[in-house]
Amino acid sequence: MRLSIPFRRPIRLSNKLTFRGNFITSAVINHENPLETSQKETQTKRQIDMEARMRRGLPTKRPIHGVKHIIAVASGKGGVGKSTLAINLALAIASFRHRVGILDADIFGPSIPRLLNLKAEPQTNEKGELIPLVNYGVKAMSMGFIISEDSPVVWRGLMGSF
């Protein structure tokens, strides 16, 4: 990266900068170590952070009652067909007479109710748990069942800002 700053008169600068006509042109600016800490010190801090993370360990995998396998469909980009792919996978697996459920965790635009042609509101059991709606042999739960398609949702905290 070259940095050019216009000046009207020559000014004495550090050895890294040179004067050319009405401009001062710098050498390549490198920001790899802006605080000028030693590389050993930085590596030691990184190693300590990594060791602390390793001591905490990975999150423990807790089983979900009645669920044998989980298939996650995800992408960092919107509009690529995640919901369509998830529904097609669920329908294909259900066609082999397996019990299938789908959880629509899309907080920005739940589309599973539309894709499965489900419009009802889920009921609750005696424990207060939501009972998933079923169509085409696929049990489904989505935020789209709880809110209407036109209503805005206000999320609290960092949930909607990742």
Residue pairs with C-beta under 8 A, 6 or more apart in sequence:
1 28
1 29
2 25
2 26
2 28
3 25
3 26
3 29
4 23
4 24
4 25
4 26
5 23
5 24
6 22
6 23
7 22
7 23
7 24
8 22
10 19
11 19
11 24
13 19
13 24
16 26
16 27
17 24
17 25
17 26
17 27
18 24
18 25
18 26
18 27
33 39
33 42
64 70
67 101
71 89
73 82
73 85
73 86
73 89
74 82
75 82
78 108
82 106
83 104
83 106
83 111
83 112
83 115
84 115
86 102
86 112
87 102
87 112
87 115
87 116
87 138
90 100
90 101
90 102
90 138
91 136
91 137
91 138
93 100
94 100
94 136
94 137
94 138
95 137
99 139
100 137
100 138
100 139
101 132
101 138
101 139
101 140
101 141
102 112
102 116
102 138
102 139
102 140
102 141
103 140
103 141
103 142
104 110
104 111
104 112
104 113
104 140
104 141
104 142
104 143
104 144
106 112
106 143
107 143
107 153
107 155
107 159
107 160
108 160
110 142
110 143
110 144
111 144
112 118
112 140
112 142
112 144
113 119
113 140
113 142
113 144
113 145
114 144
114 149
116 133
116 135
116 136
116 138
116 140
117 135
118 133
118 135
118 140
118 145
120 133
120 145
121 145
121 146
122 130
122 131
122 132
122 133
122 141
122 145
122 146
123 130
123 131
124 130
124 131
125 131
130 141
132 139
132 140
132 141
133 139
133 140
133 141
133 145
134 140
143 153
147 153
